Amino acid sequence: MSQVQWTELVVFTAFFLLVTVLGFLAARWRAGDTLDHLDEWGLGGRRFGSWITWFLIGGDLYTAYTFVAVPALLFGAGAMGFFALPYSVIAYPLVFLPLLRLWSVSRARGYVTPADFVRGRYGSTTLATLVAITGIVATMPYIALQLVGLESVLRTMGLNAGGLLGHLPLLIAFVILALYTYQSGLRAPALIAFVKDFLIYVVIFVAVLYLPAKLGGWDTIFSAAEAKFAQTPSPNDGIVLGANNQLQYATLALGSALALFLYPHAATGVLASRSRDVLKRNMSALPAYSVLLGLLALLGFAAVAAGTQALTNEATGRADSNTIVPKLFLDQFPSWFTGVAFAAIGIGALVPAAIMSIAAANLWTRNIYREFFNRAATPAQEARQARITSLVVKFGAVAFILFIDPQFSIDLQLIGGVIILQTLPAVAISLYTRWFHRFGLIAGWCVGMFWGLLLLYGIPNPATGKAHFGGSALPLDKLNLFGWQPFAGSQVQIYVGIVALAANLLVAVVVTMLARWLRAFNGIDSTNPADYHVDDGDKDLRPIAAPH
């Protein structure tokens, strides 16, 4: 085990204890009559105002992905890592109206999850169940990414070198997170998000002022990065995009933006707000976080200029790129400030992990447990089931760490994006049109999911030699359509999620047209009886019972 960094550990522990206390106290914060109700435990009573919603959604979307995965990608692959900037810039205009619409429908109908909306929209238990299962599975690698971020900090402090006992600190943090999430529900991450964002702002602004001054300016930093990538044999890295990864960059940005609000934890943060006006103010202001993302990403290049060396994973003998940013702070800053930075990264992993596990628990409870196991479940039974599920989900995330070993940790999130994108027709598009037939949506989901996972399975990890699930970038040469290879020999890369979504939409359209033609041929009215109008007004809509 590497030497324990005691000063950093003391500062980190102090902040960790602070958020732990806040997590347990949150059960009494803005509490309703009881937490034994899914609206109270899983959505915070649907009463969060502008400031709470700002920090909750920000804490929901800006995670260890931001602090660890994006800078690590810039450090290892260069300009490709900047895809996160256009992705976050275009995401907010893209999701602004759908989220408002989803909020209105959910408030009026008492929906807790996107799958509730699909169930009400199409009257199809099968389609709603597929959406729920997809949301749960797609959330697992995203939670896994948070655990990777937390582990990178613990390892840098000398606490997590490998082996069963070496992982004990991560297990302790994991159990504490699970306990206060179990007790306080969504209020815990909402309250802790205030501390998280404060720490993040402080650390980022100090880092982007101090590091360039110490390393000779941004010109020196970019020159060092350019020199590094010029010496590598890969044609896909560099401080500017190459011919092979420009398409990948564009499709990653678009696919990630489309996937963003489809994740159940994004919908959970939105549905917890008390009014449409709250969401409007937040959606207009949240792009400010993109500035932080850009500054954080540049820490990957700063690590190159500083000569930062990632810690070696003793289990594999390879350098662990996820430790680049923690190691940069350890090498370049005073011990006490490094402890603050480690706390920001660690809490930045805990908050979204809590929200994600709650969102997955809501899906299980409302759309699987209640639908198939206990249709007469009381609110207290639902809340109890969700609490238990929130514990189990976190163990599923650990399984992703054990069985999927991509080249970059960010691919954990991107693999989840491939999965969650297959719900776009049933959730996002169906907010605006009822043209799709449920059979078309189910067939499209099946094809998109199967093909997406098949393509991911065939992507190797060159760093480890593993042949499967090594990333999300697919060379066009590997696109094989029943023996036909339209791009044979091409090494241009594309994001698997966009390819799978295109197949999903194509099949959904074809099957819908066929189903409508058959119904019309047999003289059956093709109007969907489960359709309803969405109120686009700004007034709040009183909730009514969900249609189960």
N, C-alpha and C positions, 0 to 999 in steps of 0.2 A: 504494500500500500504506500502511496506517495505521502510526503510530509503533510501533516494537517496544518492548514493556515488558520491559526487560532484567532487572530483579530477579525478576519473576515467571517469566521464561523460565529463569533460572539455577536457581531452586528447582524448577520443574517438571522441567527436564532432569535434575537430580540424582535425583529420585524415579523418573523414567522409566528412567534407567540402572540404578538399584537393582533395579527389577522385571525389567529385561532380564537382568541377571546371574542373578537368582533363576530366571527362566524357563529359562535354559540349564542351570543347576546342578540343576534339578528332575529332570533325566533320571537322576540318581544317588540321588535322595531316595526312600527306601522302595522301591527298585527290586527287581524280581524277577530271575530269571536272564537275561532278555532283554526288550527292548522290541519285538522282532520278533514280537509276538503281540497280537491285537486286545484281549484281556482286559487286557494290561499297558499298551499304548499308549492305548487308547480308554476303559478303565474303571479305570485305576490299580491293576490287579491285584485289584480288588474287595475291598480290604483297608482302606479308610478308616474310622477310628474316629469317635467322637462329635464331637470338636472340628474335625477336618478336614472332616467332612461338614457341620457347621454353617456353616463359612465357605465351603465349596464351593457348597452349595445357596443360601446367602445371596448369594454373589457371582454365582450363576447367575440369580437371580430379581430382584435389586435392582441395576439397571443404569443406563445413561445415561437410560433411560426415567424413572427415579426422580429423577435429578439435573437433567435438562434438560427432558424432555418434559412431565412433570406440572406443574411450576411454570409453564412456558410456557403451558400450557392454562389454568391459573388466571389468569395475567396477561391472556390474550386473551379468555377466555370466562367466567371467574368460577366459580361453584359447580359447574358441570359437571365440572371437574377433580377434584373430591373423590370422584368415583365410584371412584377407585383405593383409597380407604380401605375401604368395605364389600366391595369385590372381594377385597382381601387378607385381610380378617377372615373372610369366609365361605369363602375358598379352602381353608384348612387343614383345617377339619372335613370339608369336602366331598371332599378328596383323600386324607385320612389313610388310610382303609381301602383304597381302590383301589391306592395306591402300595405299601402293605405286601403286598397280594395280588400285584401285579405283581413285586415283588422276590422273593417266594417262588417263583413260577412260573419266573422267569428264572434264579434260582439253581439250581433243580432241573433245569432243562432246558438250561442253558447259553446262554440267550438274551442277546443284546447290545442289541437294539433292540425297540421296541414291535411293529414289523413282523414280527420273529421270532416273537413271541407269536401274532400273527394267523395266521401261516403254520402254526404248530403247532396252533392252535385249530380252524381250519377246513380245513386241508389244501389251501388255495387259493393258488396262486402269484399269480394275478391280483389278488386282494384284498390280499395282502401287498405286492405291488408298488405298488398304488395308495396304500396307507398310507405306504410309504417315500417315494414321489415327493411326496406331500402334505407330509410332514414336512420334506423338503429345501426345497421351494418356500416353505413357511410360515416357515422359518427365515431365508430371505434378507432380507425386509424388517426382521426383528428385528435382524439383524447390521447392516443399513443404518442403523438407528436409533442403534446404538453408534457408527458412523462419523460420523454427524451430530453426536452429542454431543462426540466428540473434536475434530471440525472447529470446533465453536463455541468451544472453548477456544483452539485455535490461532489462530483469527481474532481473538479478543479480545486475544491477546498480540501481534497485528500480524503474524502469520506466514502468514495464509491468506486473502488478499484476493480471490483469483480468478485465472483464467488458469491455464495449464499450470504455470508456475513457481510460482505462488501456492499450488498444491496439493502442491508437493514435500514440505513437512514432513509432511503427512498420509500421503503415499505412503511416506516413510521409516518412519514409525511403523507403518504397515500391513505393510511388508515385514519389519520386525523381529519383529512379532507373529507373522507367518506362519512365520518361521524357528524361533523357539523353540517354537511349537506343533508344528511338524513334528518337531523333535528330541525333545521331552519328553512330548508327548501331554497327557493330562489332569492329570498331576502339575504341569505348569507353572501353569495357572490355579488349581489347588488351593493351591499354595504362595503364589502372589502374592495370593490372596484374603485372606490374613492382613494384609498391608500395606494392601490396599484398604479393608477394613472398619475398621481402626484409623484411617485417615485420615478416613473418612466420619464415624465417631463424633465425632472431634475437631472437624471442621468444622461439623457440625450443631449440636452443643451450644454452641459459641462463637457461631454465627450466631443461634440463637434466643434467646440471652441478650443479645448485643451490639446486634443490629439494633433490637429493640423499645425498648431503653433509649435508643438514639440517635435514633429516629424519633418518640418520644413515646408509646410503648405500643401494645398491640394494638388498643385502642379507636380510636386515631388511624389505624392501618393499615387497619382494616376500614372506617372512615368514608371514607378516601381511595379505597378500592376501590369502595365504594358510589357515591360521587360520579362516579367515572370511568364506570361502567357506566350510570349514569343519563343521561349525555350521549350515549350511542351509540344509533343508530337500531335496532339489532338487538333483537328481543324475546326472544332466546334466551340473552342473557348477564345477569350480575348476581350478587350475593353470595348470593342464594337462587334456587332453581330456579323456572322459569316453567311455565305450563301445557303448553307445547309440548315441553319437554325432560325432564319427570319420567319418562315411559316410557323415554326414551333412557337416562337415568341408571340406572334399575333394570335394563334389559336389558344395558347395558354392564357393570355390576357382575357380573351373573349370567353373561353370556357370557364375560367375561374370566376369572372363577373356573373355569368349566368348561374353558376352553382351557388354563389354566396348566399342568396336569400332562400334557396331551396333547403339548406341545412336546417334541421329542426331547431337547433339552438338559436339561429337567427330569427325564426318565427316566434320562438318563445320570448325573446327579448322584446319583440314588437307587440305581441299580444298582451304583455304585462303593462303596457302604457295605458293611461286613463282616457286619452282622447286622440282624435285625428290631428288636432292642432299641435299636440306634443310631438307626434311623429313628424309632422311637416317641419317643425323647427329643428328637430334633430337631424333629419335627412338633409336639410340645407346646410347644417353646420358640421356634420360628421366628416366631410371631405378634408377638414383641417387635419385629421389624423394621417392623411396621406403624406403631409409634409414630414411628419415624424417617421413614417415608413421609409421615405427616401433618405433621410439622414441616417437612420439605422442601417439601411442597406450598405451605405458607404463605409461602414465599419469593416466590412469584408475587405475592401481595398486598403483601408488603414492598417489592417492586420498584415497584409502583404508588405507594405512599406516598413512596418515595425519589425519585420522578420519573425513574427509570431509563429511558434511551432505548436501544433495541436498535440494534446496528450495522446499517448498510445493506449489503445484498448488492450489490456493484458490478456483478455480471453482470446482475442483474434490476432494480436500482434500488429494491428494496423493503426495508423493515425486516425483519431476520431475527430472529424471535421466539425462536429457539433460543439466541441469545446473551444473553437477558435475565438469567439467573442468573449467568453469568460476568461480565457487565457490572456487575451489582449488587455483586459482590465487588470488582471493580476500582475502583468508585467509592467504596465505603464502608469498605474495610479497608486496613490497611497493606500495602505491596507484598509483604513476605515472607509474610504470612499468605494473601494472595491467591494466591501461588504454590502454597502448600500446598493451598488449595481447588481450584485448577486441576489439581493432581496427583491429587486425590481423584476429580474428575470424569473425567479422562483415564484413570486406571487402572480406574475404575468402568465404563468403556466397553471397555477391552481384555480384562478378565477374562471377562465373559460372551461377548464376540465369539469368544474362543478356545474356550470350552466349546461354543458353538453350532456352530462350524465342525467340531469333533471329532464332535459328535453327528450332524451331517449326513453326515460322512465315514463314520461307522459304518453309517448307513442305506444309503448307496451300496454300500459294500463287502459287507455281509452279504446285502442283499436285492435288489441289482441286479447288481453285478459277479459275485458268487458264483453267483447264481441263473441268469444268462443268458450269462455270458462264460467262467466258469472254475469249474465245479462241483467240480473236484478241487483247488481252491486250497489251498496250504499256509498255516499260520499266518503265516509270514514274508511270503508274497505278499499275504495280506489286510492285514497291517500296512503294507506298502509302498503298497498301493493306497489305504488310508485316509489315509496321510500326504499323498500327492499330491492327493487329493480335498479335504483340508482347506485346501489352498492355492487350489484352483479355486473353492471355495464363496465365498470372500471376494470374488472378482471378480464373482460373481453378485449379491452384496449391493450392489456399486457400481452395477450396472445398475439396481437399484431406485431408487437416488438419482437417476440420470439420467432415467429414464422415468416415474417416478411422483412427482408434486409435490403432496402433499396440503396442506390449509390449515394443519394442525398436524402437527409431526413425530410426535406420539403416534399419528397415524393409520397410520403405517407398521406399528406393532405391532398396531393394531386390525384392519388389513387382513389381516395374518398370522393373526390370531385367527379371522377369517371362514373362512380356508382350513383351519386345523388343526381347527376344530370339526367338520368333516365326517368326521373319524376317530373321533368319540366313540362311535357305535354299535359299530364294529368293535373298538375297543380297550377303552374304559372299561366299557360295558354288557356286553360279552362276557366280562369278568372274572367276572361273576356269573351269567350265563345263556347257554345255547347255543340258545335258542329261535330266534334269527334264522337264516335261511338265507343262505348266502353270496351267492346271486343277489339276495336282498333288500338285503343290505348294499352290494353293488356298484351296484345300481340306485339306492339311496338316495344313495350317494356321488356318482354322476353327476349326479343332479337337484340335490342341494344345492350341489355345486361350480359347476355351470353357472349356476344361478339366483343364487347369491351373487356370482359374478364379474360377471354381467350387471347386477345391481343396483348394484354398486360402479362399474361402467363408466359408469352413468348419473348419478352424483353429481358435480356441478361443484365447482370451487374458486372461490368468489367473490373471493378475494384476488388471483388471477392471471388469472381469466377462462377458465381451462382447463375443458373440458366434461366431463372424465372422471377417475375415480379421485381425486376431490378430498376424500374423507373416507369415513367409515363410518356417518354418521347419515342415515337414510332417512326423508323425510316420508311418512306413511302415504298421502298423496294419490298417490304414485307406485307403490303396490302395484297392479299390473295383472295380473289372473288371466284370461288368454285373453279380454281385452276387458272383463272385469267389474272395476269399481273399487269395492270395498266401502267405501272410506274417501275417496271423492271430496271434494275441497275441504279435507280435514284437513291441517293443518301440524304435527300432533303427530309427533315423530320417534321412530325406533326403531333399535336396532343391527342392521345387516344380518346379522350372524352368527347371531342368534337366529332370524330369519326363514328363513335358508337351512337351519339345523339342523332347524327344524320341518318343512320340506319333505322333508328327508333322512329323518327318522324316519317321517313319514307314508308315504312311498314304500316304505321298508324294511319296514314292518309289512304293507302291502298285498301286496307282492310275496312276502314270506315266507309269508303266509297262502295265497296262490295256489299257491306252490310246494309247500307241505305238503299242500294239498288235492289237487293233481295226483298227488303221490307216493302219497297214501293211496288215491286213486281207482284207481291202477294196481297197488295191492297191494304197494307198496314201503315198507319200514321207513324212517321219516323220521329215525331217530336218527343223529346225526352221529358217524361212527366216529372222528373225530379228537378227540373230547371226552376230557377227563381231569379228575380231581379235583384241586383246589388245596389244598395243606396250609395250614391256617390256624393251625397251632401256632407257638410262638415259637422252636422249635429251628431251627438252621441246616440247610439242605438241601445235600447235596453236589451239585455241578454234574455234569451228564452231557452228552454230545454233542448239539448242536442237530440237529433233524430236517431235514437238507437232503439 
